Amino acid sequence: MHKYFKNSLQALVAFPVIATTLVSPFSGTTLGSPTAAVISPDTNRPLSSMVTVNQQSADLDVKAQKIDAFFAQRKLPMVGQGKKLAAAAEKNDLPWTLIASMAVIESTAGVHACPDNKYNVFGWGSCHGEKFDSYDDAIDTVAKAVAGNSDQTKRYYEGKNLPDILETYNGSANPDYVKNTMWVMNQIEQQPIATNLSGSTNS
């Protein structure tokens, strides 16, 4: 478990109640099967490293499936962005559920995106200023920023644990922001996805 998530979860004493659109799954199916990673033999590459890369790819596929299944059950606009959300979080040494959960809390994963920029699903800049050209652009910007990896925001986020990151991002405007976001993180992590006997996901 990531260091931020592990430390933060210990501080969470109760799960909040969020609007039914977030906590009551709509009827629906999970998304299709991820494509299995295939690694061709390479005599210049140790077998152990190939297995590690293959496992990392499979793990990312499962995480993406969980995020997308969570979105799909609730018919949220960001279905299909699971892999990007998980990868951007992990690239910036954040819990893999964090950026997806922020999108849920900030805009119900795109339902209430900023009026003049549909890709700003994070309320970035209070919906003023910078506009994003794509979900990828928004996801990368926010993940890098809250991880303290952006020169513009480094002084606000660098070295902070998860509750402090969330408190800095929107805690002053929303007293329940930290616990609500962490609650959604837990829901995504526990999101069921259909599996067959080989362990791959089914549609």
Secondary structure, DSSP 4 states (H G I P E B T S, - for coil): --HHHHHHHHH---PPP--HHHHSPPS-----PPPPP-----TTS-HHHHHHHHHHHHHHHHHHHHHHHHHHHTT-TTTT-HHHHHHHHHHTTS-TTHHHHHHHHHHTTTTT--TT-TT--S-GGGG-S---SSHHHHHHHHHHHHTT-STTTHHHHTT--HHHHHIIIIITT-TTHHHHHHHHHHHHHT----B-TTS-B--
